[in-house]
């Protein structure tokens, strides 16, 4: 029903689980979702599709109308009572914009006559036409979404790769450490030569070679050697820990590689929205969690660890009633669903299990995902755990092209 592109299609679907907030959505849900269709018509061959409905929730026999108007910039969906009075509409129109006011409680006037200029043609089987219309629409939407979401994930991969490329070399750090240690020792041996205003020390090293050491600013002479020894300690610490940082960045990058492949394999827009959700709603905008990747499934917060370090962090921040997930017998991301002590819908658990598999593996196959309350998970060492009182859900991962 967008103003630029409005059309009709037919597709079998289940009622969405998300909550309805806008007045039109609430009434559409309460009046229409369980109604019986009495009639469908196109009044006076206009650009209108009108459903006559009998709401099941009514305590007495009642008719309402759901009218879809494909009229360019005034494209609209309107709920109307038996007296042709607007109950609610997707878009309200006031008297300043049109002679035809569309507001709750106001009688709905007929739209101006429409003269067709295009040639009429026969659709043939209307069901096939409407089903194909949906398939064409969905294919175009999936293509557009994939392009957007692949670009988003690719940027994250590239950012992590740049950080990996910038990591210092262990041999260089060790050489830097030895250089600072040597400078510190030479400073100690020649401390008597250094004046408060000196910028460099020209002397000889312990092998008798002439050497020039640049002195740090703002440090008194008797503390300069300490400065160089501290620099040596930092270089030594970096050389010991650089492999940890490298592993951390590499596993995060691989996480987004898995996400990229999963997006490439996604078959419909619903699956794509699950893999890479739209920008957060206003109440979620400020929510940022460094320890993991944050998702929302039908308004339930889902946290996924991108590597072993983040898996450990997730186990620490999860509450006892949160739901924990992991692929059985395979190293994988840990996943936490924040429950706020509520019972989770089965659909949320299924979607979360799919995320757990998609972001942990690229190989196609059937996988068992175990899940239980966080309080039944016992940390052994690092992110290794033992768990009890769990249930298992089977997740099928479709084939994904494996790339080197």
Backbone torsions as a table, in degrees:
resi	resn	phi	psi	omega
1	UNK	NA	23.3	177.1
2	UNK	-71.1	152.3	-175.8
3	UNK	-64.9	-35.3	-177.8
4	UNK	-80.2	-26.1	-176.2
5	UNK	-150.0	96.4	178.4
6	UNK	-120.0	134.9	-178.9
7	UNK	-159.8	173.4	-177.6
8	UNK	-112.2	137.8	172.1
9	UNK	-142.6	171.5	-179.8
10	UNK	-129.6	133.2	179.5
11	UNK	-158.4	139.1	176.4
12	UNK	-78.3	132.6	-178.8
13	UNK	-155.1	164.4	175.2
14	UNK	-100.8	156.5	-179.5
15	UNK	-65.0	131.0	-179.2
16	UNK	-62.5	151.0	-176.5
17	UNK	-86.1	-17.5	-173.7
18	UNK	-66.7	158.3	-178.8
19	UNK	-75.1	156.5	179.0
20	UNK	-109.2	129.3	-174.1
21	UNK	-115.6	-40.6	-178.1
22	UNK	-69.7	149.3	-179.9
23	UNK	-55.0	-42.4	-179.5
24	UNK	-64.6	-42.0	178.8
25	UNK	-62.2	-43.1	179.9
26	UNK	-60.9	-45.3	-179.3
27	UNK	-70.8	-37.2	176.9
28	UNK	-60.4	-41.1	179.0
29	UNK	-67.7	-46.6	-174.6
30	UNK	-76.5	-36.0	-175.3
31	UNK	-93.3	-33.9	-168.9
32	UNK	-102.4	-34.8	-169.4
33	UNK	-60.1	-27.8	179.8
34	UNK	-115.6	18.8	-177.1
35	UNK	-80.3	158.9	170.9
36	UNK	-96.9	139.2	178.6
37	UNK	-87.6	119.0	178.8
38	UNK	-89.1	-41.4	-176.0
39	UNK	-156.8	151.7	172.3
40	UNK	-130.5	128.5	-177.1
41	UNK	-144.6	163.7	171.8
42	UNK	-117.7	94.0	-173.0
43	UNK	-61.7	128.2	174.6
44	UNK	52.8	29.7	179.1
45	UNK	58.0	27.9	179.7
46	UNK	-83.3	178.3	178.6
47	UNK	-85.4	53.0	-175.5
48	UNK	-133.5	138.1	170.5
49	UNK	-117.2	120.7	-172.3
50	UNK	-121.3	122.6	177.2
51	UNK	-101.3	130.1	171.0
52	UNK	-98.7	122.3	-171.4
53	UNK	-123.9	152.7	173.2
54	UNK	-118.9	101.9	-178.9
55	UNK	-63.0	134.0	179.2
56	UNK	-75.9	-20.2	-177.5
57	UNK	-78.3	-13.4	-176.8
58	UNK	-70.0	137.9	-179.2
59	UNK	-77.9	-16.0	174.6
60	UNK	-134.9	168.6	-177.7
61	UNK	-60.2	126.4	-175.3
62	UNK	-147.2	147.1	175.9
63	UNK	-121.7	140.9	170.9
64	UNK	-133.1	166.7	-179.4
65	UNK	-125.3	137.1	172.3
66	UNK	-113.2	114.5	-171.7
67	UNK	-116.1	123.0	176.0
68	UNK	-103.5	124.1	-177.0
69	UNK	-115.1	118.1	-178.3
70	UNK	-101.8	74.0	-169.0
71	UNK	-122.0	46.8	176.1
72	UNK	68.6	-126.3	-175.4
73	UNK	-69.5	-16.9	176.9
74	UNK	-100.3	19.5	175.3
75	UNK	-50.7	134.6	-172.6
76	UNK	-156.8	163.5	169.9
77	UNK	-126.5	126.4	-170.3
78	UNK	-131.6	133.3	171.1
79	UNK	-95.3	128.7	-173.0
80	UNK	-129.1	142.6	177.2
81	UNK	-89.1	-176.8	-175.7
82	UNK	-66.6	-17.5	179.8
83	UNK	-97.6	15.6	-179.9
84	UNK	62.4	31.2	176.0
85	UNK	-102.5	135.0	-178.4
86	UNK	-66.9	125.8	173.4
87	UNK	-83.5	-49.3	177.0
88	UNK	-165.8	159.7	-178.6
89	UNK	-141.0	154.9	176.4
90	UNK	-63.5	-42.7	178.5
91	UNK	-127.1	126.4	176.0
92	UNK	-84.1	141.0	177.4
93	UNK	-127.7	126.0	-178.7
94	UNK	-100.8	177.7	-174.4
95	UNK	-66.4	-22.1	179.3
96	UNK	-73.3	-23.1	-177.0
97	UNK	-98.2	-28.4	-175.9
98	UNK	-161.4	153.0	174.8
99	UNK	-66.7	-20.0	-175.0
100	UNK	-98.1	94.5	-178.0
101	UNK	-75.7	131.8	177.0
102	UNK	-123.1	96.6	178.6
103	UNK	-146.6	151.8	178.7
104	UNK	-56.2	136.0	177.7
105	UNK	84.8	-1.2	179.9
106	UNK	-106.1	136.5	179.1
107	UNK	-62.0	135.6	-177.8
108	UNK	-88.7	117.2	178.1
109	UNK	-80.9	158.0	178.1
110	UNK	-71.0	149.3	176.8
111	UNK	-75.9	154.2	179.8
112	UNK	-58.5	149.5	178.9
113	UNK	-56.4	144.2	-176.7
114	UNK	-118.0	123.7	-179.9
115	UNK	-99.0	118.5	-178.9
116	UNK	-77.7	135.1	177.3
117	UNK	-110.5	-23.4	-178.5
118	UNK	-78.6	156.1	179.3
119	UNK	-76.3	138.0	176.8
120	UNK	-78.0	145.9	175.0
121	UNK	-141.5	153.9	-176.4
122	UNK	-81.7	135.4	-179.2
123	UNK	-84.2	-20.6	-173.6
124	UNK	79.3	-132.0	179.2
125	UNK	-72.3	109.9	-175.2
126	UNK	-64.0	-36.3	178.7
127	UNK	-62.2	-46.3	178.9
128	UNK	-62.5	-40.8	180.0
129	UNK	-61.4	-48.0	-177.4
130	UNK	-68.7	-36.4	177.1
131	UNK	-66.1	-41.7	179.4
132	UNK	-67.1	-34.5	178.1
133	UNK	-59.2	-41.4	178.2
134	UNK	-66.7	-44.1	-178.3
135	UNK	-61.1	-41.4	178.1
136	UNK	-64.7	-43.5	179.7
137	UNK	-62.9	-45.2	-177.8
138	UNK	-66.8	-39.5	179.7
139	UNK	-62.7	-42.2	179.4
140	UNK	-67.1	-41.7	-179.7
141	UNK	-65.2	-42.4	179.8
142	UNK	-62.6	-42.3	179.7
143	UNK	-61.3	-44.0	-179.9
144	UNK	-66.5	-44.9	-179.7
145	UNK	-63.3	-42.6	-179.8
146	UNK	-60.1	-43.7	-179.4
147	UNK	-60.0	-45.4	-179.1
148	UNK	-65.2	-47.6	-172.4
149	UNK	-74.4	-35.2	175.9
150	UNK	-63.9	-37.5	178.3
151	UNK	-65.0	-41.9	179.1
152	UNK	-60.3	-47.8	-178.3
153	UNK	-69.5	-37.1	178.9
154	UNK	-61.7	-39.1	178.3
155	UNK	-62.3	-39.2	177.9
156	UNK	-65.3	-41.1	177.5
157	UNK	-61.9	-45.1	-178.0
158	UNK	-64.0	-38.2	178.6
159	UNK	-62.5	-44.3	179.4
160	UNK	-67.5	-36.7	179.1
161	UNK	-65.0	-38.6	177.4
162	UNK	-62.9	-41.0	177.2
163	UNK	-64.7	-37.8	177.2
164	UNK	-63.6	-43.4	-178.4
165	UNK	-65.3	-27.0	-177.7
166	UNK	-84.4	-10.8	-179.0
167	UNK	-60.9	136.4	-178.8
168	UNK	-69.2	153.9	177.5
169	UNK	-78.4	139.5	-177.9
170	UNK	-61.5	-42.2	-179.6
171	UNK	-63.3	-39.1	178.8
172	UNK	-64.7	-39.9	179.8
173	UNK	-66.0	-39.5	178.9
174	UNK	-66.3	-37.9	177.3
175	UNK	-66.5	-39.6	178.1
176	UNK	-63.7	-39.9	179.1
177	UNK	-60.7	-46.8	-179.2
178	UNK	-64.1	-37.8	179.7
179	UNK	-63.6	-45.2	-179.8
180	UNK	-67.0	-38.9	178.0
181	UNK	-62.6	-43.9	179.9
182	UNK	-62.8	-43.0	179.3
183	UNK	-62.4	-42.5	178.9
184	UNK	-60.2	-42.5	-179.7
185	UNK	-67.9	-39.7	179.0
186	UNK	-66.5	-38.8	178.2
187	UNK	-61.1	-44.8	180.0
188	UNK	-60.2	-41.7	-177.4
189	UNK	-71.1	-22.8	-176.2
190	UNK	-120.5	26.6	-176.2
191	UNK	-60.0	-33.8	-176.7
192	UNK	-65.6	-21.0	-178.3
193	UNK	-83.5	-18.5	-170.7
194	UNK	-85.6	126.8	174.8
195	UNK	-99.1	159.8	-175.8
196	UNK	-59.8	-29.1	-175.5
197	UNK	-97.4	0.2	-179.1
198	UNK	-66.6	140.8	177.0
199	UNK	-103.8	-24.7	177.6
200	UNK	-139.2	157.2	174.9
201	UNK	-116.5	117.8	176.5
202	UNK	-104.4	119.2	-176.3
203	UNK	-156.8	-156.8	179.0
204	UNK	-123.7	143.6	176.7
205	UNK	-79.6	-174.5	-174.3
206	UNK	-75.8	-7.4	175.2
207	UNK	-99.7	2.0	178.0
208	UNK	89.2	8.7	179.0
209	UNK	-87.2	141.6	178.1
210	UNK	-67.7	138.1	-176.1
211	UNK	-143.1	149.0	177.1
212	UNK	-126.8	121.7	-178.3
213	UNK	-113.0	123.8	177.1
214	UNK	-75.5	127.6	-176.1
215	UNK	-92.3	141.9	180.0
216	UNK	-69.6	148.2	179.5
217	UNK	-78.0	149.7	170.7
218	UNK	72.5	14.2	179.5
219	UNK	-119.2	130.5	-178.7
220	UNK	-67.6	148.8	-173.8
221	UNK	-51.3	-42.2	-175.3
222	UNK	-73.8	-1.4	176.7
223	UNK	-112.2	-0.4	-176.0
224	UNK	-67.0	-41.2	179.6
225	UNK	-61.4	-38.3	178.0
226	UNK	-60.5	-39.0	178.4
227	UNK	-58.9	-47.3	-178.2
228	UNK	-67.8	-36.8	178.0
229	UNK	-65.8	-36.6	177.0
230	UNK	-66.0	-39.3	176.8
231	UNK	-62.9	-37.0	178.1
232	UNK	-66.1	-40.7	178.1
233	UNK	-62.5	-41.8	179.5
234	UNK	-62.7	-44.5	180.0
235	UNK	-63.3	-38.5	178.9
236	UNK	-66.3	-43.0	178.9
237	UNK	-62.9	-41.8	178.4
238	UNK	-62.9	-42.2	-178.5
239	UNK	-64.1	-32.0	178.8
240	UNK	-76.2	-31.8	-172.7
241	UNK	-103.0	-5.4	-176.4
242	UNK	-62.3	-32.9	179.3
243	UNK	-68.7	-28.7	177.4
244	UNK	-69.1	-44.9	178.2
245	UNK	-64.9	-38.5	178.0
246	UNK	-62.2	-44.1	178.6
247	UNK	-63.8	-40.9	179.4
248	UNK	-60.8	-48.2	-179.6
249	UNK	-68.8	-40.2	-177.7
250	UNK	-64.8	-42.6	-179.4
251	UNK	-69.4	-33.3	174.3
252	UNK	-65.2	-43.0	178.2
253	UNK	-61.2	-42.4	179.1
254	UNK	-65.1	-33.9	175.9
255	UNK	-58.1	-45.5	-179.8
256	UNK	-73.3	-25.0	172.6
257	UNK	-63.9	-44.6	177.2
258	UNK	-60.5	-41.3	178.5
259	UNK	-62.8	-41.4	-179.4
260	UNK	-60.1	-46.8	-179.8
261	UNK	-64.2	-38.9	179.9
262	UNK	-64.3	-38.5	178.0
263	UNK	-65.5	-41.7	178.3
264	UNK	-58.9	-34.6	-177.0
265	UNK	-86.7	-13.4	-175.9
266	UNK	-57.9	139.8	-174.1
267	UNK	-101.7	-20.3	-178.6
268	UNK	-144.8	169.3	-175.0
269	UNK	-67.6	-32.1	179.4
270	UNK	-63.0	-40.8	179.0
271	UNK	-67.5	-37.6	178.7
272	UNK	-66.2	-41.0	178.9
273	UNK	-65.3	-30.4	177.4
274	UNK	-70.9	-42.8	-177.6
275	UNK	-68.6	-43.2	178.1
276	UNK	-135.3	91.1	-175.7
277	UNK	-63.2	161.2	175.0
278	UNK	-65.6	170.4	177.9
279	UNK	-55.5	145.2	-174.3
280	UNK	-59.6	149.4	174.4
281	UNK	-66.4	166.8	-173.9
282	UNK	-55.2	-38.8	-177.8
283	UNK	-73.8	-11.0	-179.0
284	UNK	-107.1	-6.6	-170.9
285	UNK	-56.8	-38.8	-175.2
286	UNK	-81.2	-7.6	-174.4
287	UNK	-82.4	112.9	177.1
288	UNK	-133.8	129.8	-179.4
289	UNK	-122.4	118.0	-176.1
290	UNK	-76.0	-27.7	-170.6
291	UNK	-75.0	-5.5	-172.0
292	UNK	-168.0	-178.6	173.0
293	UNK	-95.0	133.6	-175.7
294	UNK	-104.0	130.9	176.7
295	UNK	-129.6	164.2	172.5
296	UNK	-129.1	125.4	175.0
297	UNK	-118.2	108.5	179.8
298	UNK	49.0	47.6	177.0
299	UNK	72.8	8.3	172.9
300	UNK	-99.3	131.3	-178.9
301	UNK	-77.5	130.0	-179.1
302	UNK	-124.8	128.6	-179.0
303	UNK	-115.6	132.7	-178.2
304	UNK	-127.5	129.0	176.6
305	UNK	-77.2	135.3	-178.3
306	UNK	-93.6	-9.9	176.7
307	UNK	-162.6	-179.8	-176.0
308	UNK	-59.8	-40.1	179.8
309	UNK	-61.2	-43.8	179.8
310	UNK	-72.3	-31.0	174.7
311	UNK	-60.7	-41.6	177.2
312	UNK	-62.8	-43.7	-178.9
313	UNK	-63.3	-39.0	179.7
314	UNK	-61.4	-42.9	-179.6
315	UNK	-62.2	-31.4	-179.1
316	UNK	-77.4	-37.2	-175.4
317	UNK	-88.0	-14.3	-179.3
318	UNK	-71.4	145.3	176.8
319	UNK	-90.6	163.4	-171.1
320	UNK	-60.4	-32.1	-178.0
321	UNK	-91.7	-3.5	176.2
322	UNK	-67.0	153.5	-179.3
323	UNK	-93.1	130.2	-179.9
324	UNK	-107.1	142.6	-179.9
325	UNK	-135.4	150.5	178.0
326	UNK	-164.0	146.0	176.4
327	UNK	-74.5	131.5	-176.1
328	UNK	-67.5	132.4	172.2
329	UNK	62.2	16.6	179.3
330	UNK	-134.9	133.1	174.7
331	UNK	-60.3	124.3	-176.1
332	UNK	-152.7	172.6	173.8
333	UNK	-64.3	142.4	168.4
334	UNK	-87.0	145.5	-178.4
335	UNK	-130.4	136.1	178.6
336	UNK	-122.7	129.7	171.9
337	UNK	-106.2	119.7	178.4
338	UNK	-74.4	121.3	-172.3
339	UNK	-103.3	-23.1	-172.3
340	UNK	50.7	38.7	177.2
341	UNK	63.6	19.9	178.0
342	UNK	-95.9	158.3	172.0
343	UNK	-79.7	129.9	-176.4
344	UNK	-83.8	136.7	173.0
345	UNK	-62.9	145.6	-178.9
346	UNK	-58.1	-36.1	-178.8
347	UNK	-62.6	-37.0	178.8
348	UNK	-65.7	-41.6	179.0
349	UNK	-63.4	-42.3	179.7
350	UNK	-63.2	-44.6	-179.8
351	UNK	-65.4	-41.0	179.8
352	UNK	-64.3	-40.2	178.9
353	UNK	-63.1	-37.1	177.7
354	UNK	-64.7	-41.6	177.0
355	UNK	-60.8	-43.4	-178.3
356	UNK	-57.9	-42.3	179.8
357	UNK	-73.6	-46.9	-176.3
358	UNK	-59.2	-37.1	-175.1
359	UNK	-91.8	-1.6	-179.7
360	UNK	-107.5	-25.8	-170.7
361	UNK	-138.0	156.0	171.2
362	UNK	-112.7	-16.7	-176.5
363	UNK	-75.4	136.5	176.3
364	UNK	-71.8	154.6	177.5
365	UNK	151.9	-177.8	176.4
366	UNK	-102.7	130.9	-176.1
367	UNK	-128.5	142.7	175.0
368	UNK	-93.4	124.1	176.7
369	UNK	-110.3	117.6	178.4
370	UNK	-89.4	144.3	177.7
371	UNK	-146.4	147.6	178.8
372	UNK	-161.4	174.7	174.9
373	UNK	-66.4	146.4	-179.2
374	UNK	-57.3	-31.8	-176.8
375	UNK	-66.5	-15.3	178.8
376	UNK	-96.2	9.4	179.5
377	UNK	-106.4	124.3	-179.1
378	UNK	-112.6	123.3	-179.4
379	UNK	-75.2	129.3	179.2
380	UNK	-96.1	-67.1	179.3
381	UNK	-150.2	127.3	-177.0
382	UNK	62.3	-120.1	177.1
383	UNK	-105.1	10.6	174.9
384	UNK	-76.6	137.4	-174.4
385	UNK	-138.1	162.0	164.9
386	UNK	-118.6	144.3	-178.6
387	UNK	-142.8	159.2	-173.6
388	UNK	-141.1	167.1	177.3
389	UNK	51.7	47.9	-176.1
390	UNK	-105.8	163.3	171.5
391	UNK	-120.0	165.3	-176.3
392	UNK	-129.3	139.0	176.1
393	UNK	-124.8	137.3	-178.3
394	UNK	-91.4	128.1	-179.8
395	UNK	-121.5	128.4	177.0
396	UNK	-98.8	125.1	176.2
397	UNK	-105.2	122.5	-178.7
398	UNK	-72.8	163.6	-176.6
399	UNK	-60.4	136.1	177.2
400	UNK	-128.9	135.3	178.8
401	UNK	-62.1	124.7	-179.9
402	UNK	-90.3	124.8	-177.5
403	UNK	-117.3	148.4	175.8
404	UNK	-84.6	NA	NA
